[in-house]
Each structure stands twice: as structure tokens, then as C-alpha cells.
Amino acid sequence: MDETPPQRPQAGTNPNRPAAGTAIELLDIQRIMHDIPHRYPFLLLDRVVDVVLDTSAVGVKNVSVNESFFAGHFPNHPVMPGVLIIEAMAQTAAVLVVETLGPDAAGRVVYFMSIEGAKFRRPVVPGDQLRLHIVKERSRGNVWKFHAIARVDGVPVAEATYSAMIMERAPAA
């Protein structure tokens, strides 16, 4: 009888970490809130779809007239602030990072390090569905770099390249 010993994880790998390239079709709001610490009114994602671990993801934000930022940006002419589109891109990337790193990364904080080449092509208004297409360019240690394009109805409305660092949350005082 030929018995093969159980396979041991390779040095430096986490057996709880999913394999790079694993596809996840949909992450709902509960999963997003498990992965990242953002909450209303600053949680800017409704779902994340088409996740390919360690590679890419698409965040979805349904833009509603009831968003708190529309009260002042701009009265009688509501436009989603560009910086919040960039933040939604970053939140999508944070979910991708946590899902890629596995369960031990849940609840960590991802901080911006740089934003490059940000371009805003047309206003995002109530009723739009913002789809945030995120692609990892590279990662080294706890620093990750992404390129993102935000689209409405398939048309690019914003894009940026940004770097971020994943860190442990500070303990509660």
C-alpha cells in the first residue's frame, strides 16, 4: 500500500490564505463590513464583484440622491465629489487586499501613501451606478499599488493610480 504523507504548506505560506488567482463572484455588504472598518456614512461600497485574488476586483456603488454629501455638493446640482470616488476605489482595493491575505487580515486598515494621475472625466450624479475596476500593479510586503478606472454605464468617469499600506488597527483606548 502506497501512503503519501500529507502535504505541508511551503515555507512562508499561510494555509488559511486562499490561492492567488482564485475567483470570487460576489462579496455582499456584510462581507465588506467584515473585511474593512469603514461604516456609514463613509462606507462607499454596496458590493464587490468579479474578484480575482491578488489581481483585480470591481466595486459597485449605487449613487443615491440621499447620500449625505449631496446636501452641500452642490445644492440643486448634486455631484459626487471626486475625492469620494477615489476613496471608493481605495475601499475596493482594501477589500481585495484583505480577501487576498485571508482571514487574519480582516479588520486591518489600509492607508493611502500616494495618489497619482487622478483624472475626472464627467460628473457622477444620483441614479448612477459607479463600477470601480481595480487592478493590482504590484505589492511588496505591506505596500500595494493599484490602478483604477471608475465607470458609469461602461463609460470611464474617473481614474487614478495609488499606493497604500496595510496596517494593524490601533488598539482601542
C-alpha positions in Angstrom: 0.0 0.0 0.0 1.5 3.4 -1.1 0.7 6.0 1.5 1.6 9.6 0.6 2.3 11.8 3.7 0.0 14.9 4.0 1.3 17.9 2.1 2.8 20.6 4.3 2.5 24.3 3.4 5.5 25.7 1.8 7.7 27.9 4.0 6.3 31.4 4.2 2.8 30.5 3.2 -0.4 30.7 5.3 -2.6 27.6 5.0 -5.6 29.8 5.7 -4.7 32.1 2.8 -6.6 31.5 -0.5 -4.5 30.8 -3.6 -3.7 33.8 -5.8 -5.9 33.8 -8.9 -8.9 32.3 -7.0 -12.1 33.9 -8.3 -14.9 35.1 -6.1 -18.1 36.2 -7.9 -19.7 38.4 -5.2 -18.9 39.9 -1.8 -22.0 41.4 -0.2 -22.2 44.3 2.2 -21.9 42.1 5.3 -18.6 40.6 3.9 -17.3 44.1 3.0 -18.0 45.3 6.5 -16.2 42.2 7.9 -13.2 43.0 5.7 -12.8 46.7 6.2 -13.6 49.0 9.2 -15.5 51.7 7.2 -19.1 52.4 8.2 -21.9 54.7 7.2 -21.7 57.5 6.1 -18.2 56.7 4.9 -18.6 53.2 3.6 -18.8 53.9 -0.1 -19.4 50.3 -1.5 -22.6 48.3 -1.9 -20.9 45.1 -3.2 -17.7 43.9 -4.7 -17.9 41.6 -7.7 -15.6 39.7 -10.1 -12.8 39.4 -7.5 -9.6 37.6 -8.7 -7.5 37.2 -5.6 -4.1 39.1 -5.7 -5.1 40.5 -9.1 -8.3 42.5 -9.5 -11.8 43.4 -8.3 -14.8 45.5 -9.3 -16.5 47.6 -6.5 -20.1 48.7 -7.0 -21.6 51.9 -5.6 -25.2 52.8 -6.3 -25.3 56.5 -6.1 -28.5 57.8 -4.4 -29.8 61.3 -4.0 -30.0 60.5 -0.3 -26.2 60.5 0.1 -25.2 62.9 2.8 -22.5 64.7 0.7 -25.1 65.9 -1.8 -26.6 68.3 0.7 -23.6 70.6 0.2 -22.0 69.4 -3.1 -23.8 71.1 -4.7 -27.3 72.3 -3.6 -29.7 72.0 -6.5 -27.0 70.4 -8.6 -25.8 67.2 -6.9 -22.4 65.9 -8.0 -20.5 63.1 -6.2 -17.2 64.6 -5.0 -14.2 63.3 -6.9 -12.2 62.6 -3.7 -15.0 60.2 -2.7 -14.8 58.4 -6.0 -11.1 57.9 -5.3 -12.0 56.8 -1.7 -14.4 54.2 -3.1 -11.6 53.0 -5.4 -9.4 52.6 -2.3 -12.1 50.8 -0.4 -12.5 48.3 -3.2 -8.7 47.8 -3.2 -8.7 47.3 0.6 -11.3 44.5 0.2 -9.2 42.9 -2.5 -6.1 43.1 -0.2 -7.9 41.6 2.8 -9.5 38.8 0.7 -6.1 38.0 -0.8 -4.3 37.9 2.5 -7.0 35.7 4.1 -8.9 35.7 7.4 -6.0 37.1 9.6 -6.2 40.4 7.6 -9.9 41.2 8.3 -10.4 44.5 10.1 -6.9 45.9 9.2 -6.7 49.4 8.0 -5.4 50.3 4.5 -3.8 53.8 4.4 -3.1 55.9 1.3 0.5 56.5 0.6 0.2 58.2 -2.8 -2.3 59.1 -5.5 -1.0 59.7 -9.0 -2.6 60.7 -12.3 -6.1 61.3 -11.0 -8.4 62.3 -13.8 -12.1 63.1 -13.6 -13.9 62.8 -17.0 -17.5 63.5 -16.2 -19.7 64.2 -13.1 -21.3 61.3 -11.2 -24.9 62.1 -10.2 -27.7 60.5 -8.3 -29.1 57.4 -10.1 -25.6 56.4 -11.5 -24.1 53.0 -10.7 -20.4 53.5 -10.2 -18.3 50.5 -11.1 -14.8 50.7 -9.8 -12.4 48.5 -11.7 -9.3 47.9 -9.7 -6.1 46.1 -10.9 -3.1 45.4 -8.7 0.1 46.6 -10.3 2.4 45.2 -7.6 2.8 44.5 -3.9 5.9 44.2 -1.7 5.4 43.4 2.0 2.5 45.5 3.3 2.7 48.1 0.4 0.3 47.6 -2.5 0.0 49.6 -5.8 -3.2 49.7 -7.9 -4.6 51.3 -11.0 -8.4 52.0 -11.0 -10.9 53.2 -13.5 -14.4 54.2 -12.4 -17.1 53.7 -14.9 -20.8 54.5 -15.3 -22.7 52.6 -17.9 -19.3 51.4 -19.2 -18.0 54.9 -19.8 -14.9 56.0 -17.8 -15.7 58.8 -15.4 -12.5 58.8 -13.3 -9.2 57.0 -12.9 -6.1 57.0 -10.7 -3.1 55.1 -9.7 -2.4 54.9 -6.0 -0.3 53.1 -3.4 -1.5 52.0 0.0 -0.1 50.3 3.1 -2.0 47.7 5.2 -1.5 48.2 8.9 -2.9 46.7 12.2 -5.6 48.8 13.7 -4.5 50.8 16.8 -5.9 49.3 20.0 -8.9 51.0 21.5 -8.0 53.4 24.3 
